[in-house]
Amino acid sequence: MMVRPWAEFVSDFPEDGVEDEDGVPQFRGRAVTEAIVEILKGFGFQVSPPEYDDHGWGFEFRASERRFGGLVTAMDETLLLNCEDLSRSLTDKLFKRPPSPIYVDVMKRLNGALGRDPRFHHLQWYADSNLKPPVSASPVDEHD
């Protein structure tokens, strides 16, 4: 089984960036991040408020006993969402153990909610931040 933690999508949220002194938009994606945080809270997860850093709007959340991290980054015309299982140990990664069933459930639920929300479009999932194929409509591939 494989989980693709990177999503690329387009949204209908109004432009929410702040311009720097040269007129270049900065800090874009807060409204999108807040919508994703609300989706996760709707699942009953404990979610931290989003905070901005050099990479975008980050947040953490808990589902059952596991801790997850989310990051929304605004690109030129698209947005990226990364959702990682922060409870996954180095040993799990090293020995390529299967993802936690809780992580699989979180990703399936998040994908379903984003797919039903009319503000999100062209949702595609990737295995890494390079956004190279294979691309999938689902973050979870049961056959890998």
C-alpha atoms as an extended CHARMM CRD file, in Angstrom:
* protein
*
       144  EXT
         1         1  MET       CA              0.0000000000        0.0000000000        0.0000000000  PROA      1               0.0000000000
         2         2  MET       CA              1.2090000000        3.4930000000       -0.8320000000  PROA      2               0.0000000000
         3         3  VAL       CA              0.1000000000        6.9070000000        0.4320000000  PROA      3               0.0000000000
         4         4  ARG       CA              0.7480000000        9.9510000000       -1.7350000000  PROA      4               0.0000000000
         5         5  PRO       CA              1.1280000000       12.8790000000        0.7000000000  PROA      5               0.0000000000
         6         6  TRP       CA              1.3120000000       15.7050000000       -1.8820000000  PROA      6               0.0000000000
         7         7  ALA       CA             -1.7770000000       17.2180000000       -3.5000000000  PROA      7               0.0000000000
         8         8  GLU       CA             -1.8730000000       19.8410000000       -6.2180000000  PROA      8               0.0000000000
         9         9  PHE       CA             -5.1100000000       21.7060000000       -6.8290000000  PROA      9               0.0000000000
        10        10  VAL       CA             -6.8060000000       24.9410000000       -7.8460000000  PROA      10              0.0000000000
        11        11  SER       CA             -9.2210000000       26.7710000000       -5.5830000000  PROA      11              0.0000000000
        12        12  ASP       CA            -11.9730000000       29.3680000000       -5.8670000000  PROA      12              0.0000000000
        13        13  PHE       CA            -10.8930000000       31.2640000000       -2.7650000000  PROA      13              0.0000000000
        14        14  PRO       CA            -10.3400000000       34.9930000000       -3.1980000000  PROA      14              0.0000000000
        15        15  GLU       CA             -6.7570000000       36.2100000000       -3.4190000000  PROA      15              0.0000000000
        16        16  ASP       CA             -5.5960000000       36.6250000000        0.1610000000  PROA      16              0.0000000000
        17        17  GLY       CA             -1.9300000000       37.4800000000       -0.2350000000  PROA      17              0.0000000000
        18        18  VAL       CA             -0.2250000000       40.5110000000        1.1940000000  PROA      18              0.0000000000
        19        19  GLU       CA              2.0380000000       42.3840000000       -1.2030000000  PROA      19              0.0000000000
        20        20  ASP       CA              5.6320000000       43.1380000000       -0.2970000000  PROA      20              0.0000000000
        21        21  GLU       CA              7.2720000000       46.5070000000       -1.0200000000  PROA      21              0.0000000000
        22        22  ASP       CA              7.7880000000       45.4790000000       -4.6890000000  PROA      22              0.0000000000
        23        23  GLY       CA              4.1460000000       44.5050000000       -5.1660000000  PROA      23              0.0000000000
        24        24  VAL       CA              4.8640000000       40.7510000000       -5.1420000000  PROA      24              0.0000000000
        25        25  PRO       CA              2.1290000000       38.7510000000       -3.3700000000  PROA      25              0.0000000000
        26        26  GLN       CA              3.2950000000       37.0930000000       -0.1570000000  PROA      26              0.0000000000
        27        27  PHE       CA              1.6030000000       34.8660000000        2.4140000000  PROA      27              0.0000000000
        28        28  ARG       CA             -0.9800000000       33.4800000000       -0.0530000000  PROA      28              0.0000000000
        29        29  GLY       CA             -3.0870000000       30.4770000000        0.8560000000  PROA      29              0.0000000000
        30        30  ARG       CA             -4.3420000000       31.2980000000        4.3280000000  PROA      30              0.0000000000
        31        31  ALA       CA             -8.0420000000       31.0440000000        3.3730000000  PROA      31              0.0000000000
        32        32  VAL       CA             -7.4310000000       27.6600000000        1.7290000000  PROA      32              0.0000000000
        33        33  THR       CA             -5.5030000000       26.4630000000        4.7730000000  PROA      33              0.0000000000
        34        34  GLU       CA             -8.2640000000       27.6070000000        7.1100000000  PROA      34              0.0000000000
        35        35  ALA       CA            -10.8310000000       25.7080000000        5.0010000000  PROA      35              0.0000000000
        36        36  ILE       CA             -8.7200000000       22.5330000000        5.2130000000  PROA      36              0.0000000000
        37        37  VAL       CA             -8.3200000000       23.0310000000        8.9760000000  PROA      37              0.0000000000
        38        38  GLU       CA            -12.1240000000       23.3100000000        9.2940000000  PROA      38              0.0000000000
        39        39  ILE       CA            -12.5640000000       20.0900000000        7.2770000000  PROA      39              0.0000000000
        40        40  LEU       CA            -10.1810000000       18.2850000000        9.6400000000  PROA      40              0.0000000000
        41        41  LYS       CA            -11.9530000000       19.7100000000       12.7030000000  PROA      41              0.0000000000
        42        42  GLY       CA            -15.2190000000       18.4590000000       11.1870000000  PROA      42              0.0000000000
        43        43  PHE       CA            -13.7600000000       14.9450000000       11.3440000000  PROA      43              0.0000000000
        44        44  GLY       CA            -13.2970000000       15.4700000000       15.0850000000  PROA      44              0.0000000000
        45        45  PHE       CA             -9.5150000000       15.9320000000       14.9190000000  PROA      45              0.0000000000
        46        46  GLN       CA             -7.6340000000       18.3200000000       17.1960000000  PROA      46              0.0000000000
        47        47  VAL       CA             -6.0590000000       20.9090000000       14.8710000000  PROA      47              0.0000000000
        48        48  SER       CA             -3.6290000000       23.7300000000       15.6380000000  PROA      48              0.0000000000
        49        49  PRO       CA             -4.1780000000       27.1900000000       14.1720000000  PROA      49              0.0000000000
        50        50  PRO       CA             -2.2870000000       27.7180000000       10.8940000000  PROA      50              0.0000000000
        51        51  GLU       CA              1.0340000000       29.5370000000       11.0850000000  PROA      51              0.0000000000
        52        52  TYR       CA              3.0280000000       31.0180000000        8.2200000000  PROA      52              0.0000000000
        53        53  ASP       CA              6.6910000000       30.2750000000        7.5360000000  PROA      53              0.0000000000
        54        54  ASP       CA              8.9140000000       30.4800000000        4.4440000000  PROA      54              0.0000000000
        55        55  HSD       CA              7.2530000000       27.4170000000        2.9130000000  PROA      55              0.0000000000
        56        56  GLY       CA              3.5990000000       28.3510000000        3.4080000000  PROA      56              0.0000000000
        57        57  TRP       CA              0.8300000000       27.8680000000        5.9660000000  PROA      57              0.0000000000
        58        58  GLY       CA              1.5060000000       24.9730000000        8.3140000000  PROA      58              0.0000000000
        59        59  PHE       CA             -0.6020000000       23.2580000000       10.9420000000  PROA      59              0.0000000000
        60        60  GLU       CA             -0.5670000000       20.0780000000       13.0040000000  PROA      60              0.0000000000
        61        61  PHE       CA             -3.4130000000       17.7820000000       13.9300000000  PROA      61              0.0000000000
        62        62  ARG       CA             -4.1420000000       14.6180000000       15.8520000000  PROA      62              0.0000000000
        63        63  ALA       CA             -6.2440000000       11.6970000000       14.6950000000  PROA      63              0.0000000000
        64        64  SER       CA             -6.5590000000        8.9760000000       17.3150000000  PROA      64              0.0000000000
        65        65  GLU       CA             -3.1280000000        8.6380000000       18.8780000000  PROA      65              0.0000000000
        66        66  ARG       CA             -1.2140000000        9.8130000000       15.8030000000  PROA      66              0.0000000000
        67        67  ARG       CA              0.2190000000       13.2520000000       15.0470000000  PROA      67              0.0000000000
        68        68  PHE       CA              0.1240000000       14.7250000000       11.5290000000  PROA      68              0.0000000000
        69        69  GLY       CA              1.4930000000       17.8160000000        9.8500000000  PROA      69              0.0000000000
        70        70  GLY       CA             -0.0810000000       19.7960000000        7.0460000000  PROA      70              0.0000000000
        71        71  LEU       CA              1.4050000000       22.5020000000        4.8550000000  PROA      71              0.0000000000
        72        72  VAL       CA             -0.2860000000       24.5760000000        2.1520000000  PROA      72              0.0000000000
        73        73  THR       CA              2.0350000000       26.2950000000       -0.3200000000  PROA      73              0.0000000000
        74        74  ALA       CA              0.8200000000       28.7200000000       -2.9780000000  PROA      74              0.0000000000
        75        75  MET       CA              2.4480000000       28.2890000000       -6.3800000000  PROA      75              0.0000000000
        76        76  ASP       CA              1.8340000000       30.4370000000       -9.4830000000  PROA      76              0.0000000000
        77        77  GLU       CA             -1.6660000000       29.2270000000      -10.3700000000  PROA      77              0.0000000000
        78        78  THR       CA             -1.9980000000       26.1800000000       -8.1270000000  PROA      78              0.0000000000
        79        79  LEU       CA             -1.7130000000       25.2810000000       -4.4860000000  PROA      79              0.0000000000
        80        80  LEU       CA              0.1090000000       22.3700000000       -2.9040000000  PROA      80              0.0000000000
        81        81  LEU       CA             -0.9540000000       20.4870000000        0.1880000000  PROA      81              0.0000000000
        82        82  ASN       CA              1.4120000000       18.1760000000        2.0090000000  PROA      82              0.0000000000
        83        83  CYS       CA             -0.0160000000       15.9260000000        4.7020000000  PROA      83              0.0000000000
        84        84  GLU       CA              2.5460000000       13.8300000000        6.5860000000  PROA      84              0.0000000000
        85        85  ASP       CA              2.2810000000       11.2630000000        9.3600000000  PROA      85              0.0000000000
        86        86  LEU       CA              4.6040000000       12.7860000000       11.9760000000  PROA      86              0.0000000000
        87        87  SER       CA              4.2090000000        9.7110000000       14.2010000000  PROA      87              0.0000000000
        88        88  ARG       CA              5.9060000000        7.4790000000       11.6340000000  PROA      88              0.0000000000
        89        89  SER       CA              9.2520000000        6.4110000000       13.0620000000  PROA      89              0.0000000000
        90        90  LEU       CA             12.6080000000        6.4290000000       11.3340000000  PROA      90              0.0000000000
        91        91  THR       CA             12.5880000000        2.6240000000       11.6240000000  PROA      91              0.0000000000
        92        92  ASP       CA              9.2210000000        2.4810000000        9.8200000000  PROA      92              0.0000000000
        93        93  LYS       CA             10.6610000000        4.5930000000        7.0080000000  PROA      93              0.0000000000
        94        94  LEU       CA             13.9520000000        2.7160000000        6.8530000000  PROA      94              0.0000000000
        95        95  PHE       CA             12.3020000000       -0.6920000000        6.6050000000  PROA      95              0.0000000000
        96        96  LYS       CA              9.5300000000        0.6830000000        4.3390000000  PROA      96              0.0000000000
        97        97  ARG       CA              6.7990000000       -0.5670000000        6.6260000000  PROA      97              0.0000000000
        98        98  PRO       CA              3.2540000000        0.0110000000        5.4220000000  PROA      98              0.0000000000
        99        99  PRO       CA              1.5580000000        3.2440000000        6.4240000000  PROA      99              0.0000000000
       100       100  SER       CA             -0.5570000000        3.3670000000        9.5420000000  PROA      100             0.0000000000
       101       101  PRO       CA             -4.2230000000        2.4610000000        8.9760000000  PROA      101             0.0000000000
       102       102  ILE       CA             -5.0610000000        5.7570000000       10.7170000000  PROA      102             0.0000000000
       103       103  TYR       CA             -2.9950000000        7.6900000000        8.1350000000  PROA      103             0.0000000000
       104       104  VAL       CA             -4.6980000000        5.8040000000        5.3060000000  PROA      104             0.0000000000
       105       105  ASP       CA             -8.1050000000        6.6640000000        6.7660000000  PROA      105             0.0000000000
       106       106  VAL       CA             -7.1790000000       10.3380000000        7.2660000000  PROA      106             0.0000000000
       107       107  MET       CA             -6.0030000000       10.6580000000        3.6710000000  PROA      107             0.0000000000
       108       108  LYS       CA             -9.0590000000        8.9330000000        2.2090000000  PROA      108             0.0000000000
       109       109  ARG       CA            -11.3870000000       11.1270000000        4.2640000000  PROA      109             0.0000000000
       110       110  LEU       CA             -9.4890000000       14.3040000000        3.3620000000  PROA      110             0.0000000000
       111       111  ASN       CA             -9.5040000000       13.4040000000       -0.3380000000  PROA      111             0.0000000000
       112       112  GLY       CA            -13.2440000000       12.7330000000       -0.2310000000  PROA      112             0.0000000000
       113       113  ALA       CA            -13.9850000000       16.0190000000        1.5390000000  PROA      113             0.0000000000
       114       114  LEU       CA            -11.8270000000       18.0600000000       -0.8400000000  PROA      114             0.0000000000
       115       115  GLY       CA            -13.4070000000       16.3040000000       -3.8150000000  PROA      115             0.0000000000
       116       116  ARG       CA            -16.9340000000       17.1510000000       -2.6080000000  PROA      116             0.0000000000
       117       117  ASP       CA            -16.1050000000       20.7740000000       -1.7610000000  PROA      117             0.0000000000
       118       118  PRO       CA            -16.9540000000       22.9580000000       -4.7890000000  PROA      118             0.0000000000
       119       119  ARG       CA            -14.1390000000       25.3940000000       -3.9030000000  PROA      119             0.0000000000
       120       120  PHE       CA            -11.4280000000       22.8410000000       -4.7850000000  PROA      120             0.0000000000
       121       121  HSD       CA            -10.7230000000       21.7550000000       -8.3890000000  PROA      121             0.0000000000
       122       122  HSD       CA             -8.3200000000       19.5730000000      -10.3610000000  PROA      122             0.0000000000
       123       123  LEU       CA             -7.1440000000       17.6850000000       -7.2800000000  PROA      123             0.0000000000
       124       124  GLN       CA             -4.2060000000       15.3760000000       -8.0440000000  PROA      124             0.0000000000
       125       125  TRP       CA             -2.0100000000       13.3880000000       -5.6290000000  PROA      125             0.0000000000
       126       126  TYR       CA              1.7500000000       12.7990000000       -5.8880000000  PROA      126             0.0000000000
       127       127  ALA       CA              4.2510000000       10.6400000000       -4.0480000000  PROA      127             0.0000000000
       128       128  ASP       CA              6.8010000000       13.4250000000       -3.5590000000  PROA      128             0.0000000000
       129       129  SER       CA              7.2990000000       17.1670000000       -3.7240000000  PROA      129             0.0000000000
       130       130  ASN       CA              8.7470000000       17.0130000000       -7.2410000000  PROA      130             0.0000000000
       131       131  LEU       CA              5.2020000000       16.3890000000       -8.5290000000  PROA      131             0.0000000000
       132       132  LYS       CA              6.4410000000       13.8370000000      -11.0220000000  PROA      132             0.0000000000
       133       133  PRO       CA              4.2180000000       11.0890000000      -12.4080000000  PROA      133             0.0000000000
       134       134  PRO       CA              2.5910000000        8.8440000000      -11.5320000000  PROA      134             0.0000000000
       135       135  VAL       CA             -0.3040000000       11.1100000000      -10.6420000000  PROA      135             0.0000000000
       136       136  SER       CA             -3.4550000000        9.8010000000       -9.0170000000  PROA      136             0.0000000000
       137       137  ALA       CA             -6.9560000000       10.9980000000       -8.2240000000  PROA      137             0.0000000000
       138       138  SER       CA             -6.5430000000        9.2820000000       -4.8350000000  PROA      138             0.0000000000
       139       139  PRO       CA             -3.8340000000        9.6360000000       -2.2010000000  PROA      139             0.0000000000
       140       140  VAL       CA             -4.0410000000        5.9290000000       -1.3770000000  PROA      140             0.0000000000
       141       141  ASP       CA             -3.0180000000        3.1340000000       -3.7190000000  PROA      141             0.0000000000
       142       142  GLU       CA             -4.1130000000       -0.1780000000       -2.2030000000  PROA      142             0.0000000000
       143       143  HSD       CA             -2.0160000000       -2.2240000000       -4.6580000000  PROA      143             0.0000000000
       144       144  ASP       CA              1.4980000000       -0.9000000000       -3.9560000000  PROA      144             0.0000000000
